[in-house]
Amino acid sequence: MDRKLLLLGLCAVLSITAFMVLGARGNWDFILAFRGKKLIALIIVATAIAVATVVFQTLTSNRILTPSIMGFDALYVLLQTALVFVFGGLGYVTLQPEMKFGLEFVLLSAAALFLFGSLLGQGMQDLFRMLLVGVVFGILFRSLTNLLYRIIDPNEYAVIEGSIFASFNRVDIGLLAYAAPIILICCAIVWRKRHIFDVMALGRDQAISLGLNHRRELLIGLTLVTTLVATSTALVGPVAFFGLLVSAISYEIMKTHHHGPVFLAAALIAITVLIGGQAMFERVLGMGATLSVVIEFLGGFVFLFLILRKVRA
C-alpha cells in the first residue's frame, strides 16, 4: 500500500514538474510566480473534489453517487444565468470577483444545508429521500434555467456559455486567499475523522452499535462535502464526473476500505489527472481541446461501467 501511494505521489510530482517547466521561456522569476499560483489553485480544487466525493460516497453507502447528484451543477448554472438576466452581460462581466465568489458560495452552501437540515431524519430512508429530492431539485433548476434562456437577450447568451462550464485555464488567482483556507480546514477535519468514516462505512446500525453518534457525524460529513463542493464549484465551475473518476480509480488501486489511504490516493490521482492534463492541453496541444470535456467524458464512461458492473453482480 505504501508503494502504491509512493508511486502515485511520484506521478503527481511528475505532472507538477511538467506543468511548471514545459514551454517555459523568458524570465524564470515571472514564470514560477505566475504558474505557481495557478498550480496551487489546481491542487486545492483537485483535492477538494476528490475528498468530497469519497466522503459523500461513504455517507450514502454508494460508490456510484457524486455530490453533483444533489443538483449543485444545475444550481450553479441557474445562478450564472440569473446573474446575467438581472445585471445584463456587461454588468455580469464587471462584477467584483470576490462578490461573485461569495454569492455563489453562500447560495450553494445554503441550498444544500437547507436540504440536509429539512430532510435528514433518524434513518437511512431519509438520506435516500434527500438524494431523490436532490435529483428533483436538479430537474427544477434546469427547467428554470431553460426558461431564462428563452427570455434572455440572445446577445448575452454567449456570456452565459462562457461561465457555465468548468474551466481550469481561467482560475481567478485572487480568490485563492478565500478558497484555500476553506478547503484546507475542511480537508484537515476530514483527515482527523478518517477513522470515523471507516466506522460509518459499515452502515448505520453497525456504527450505532459501536457507540458512534451516527446522525451527528452524518450531518457533519454532509456539511463538509457541501463546503468543499461549493468552494470548488464557485472557483472553477461545475464538474460532474471528475470526482467519480478519481474515487473509482483510487478504490481500484488501493483495494482497501480504510479511508486514510483512499483519501491520499484520490487526492494524488486527482492532482495527476488535473495538472498533468492541463499541462498537456496547454503546453503540448496548444489549447486545441478542453480538458474539462475530456474529463467529463471519461468520468461518464466510468459511471456507465460501474452501473453495468453492479447490475451484472
Secondary structure, DSSP 8 states (H G I E B T S, - for coil): -HHHHHHHHHHHHHHHHHHHHTT--S-HHHHHHHHHHHHHHHHHHHHHHHHHHHHHHHHHT-SS--GGGGTHHHHHHHHHHHHHHHHHHHHHHTS-HHHHHHHHHHHHHHHHHHHHHHH--SSHHHHHHHHHHHHHHHHHHHHHHHHHHHHS-GGGHHHHHTTSS--SSS--GGGHHHHHHHHHHHHHHHHHTHHHHHHHTT-HHHHHHTT--HHHHHHHHHHHHHHHHHHHHHHH---SSHHHHHHHHHHHHH----HHHHHHHHHHHHHHHHHHHHHIIIIIS-S-S-HHHHHHHHHHHHHHHHHHHHHH-
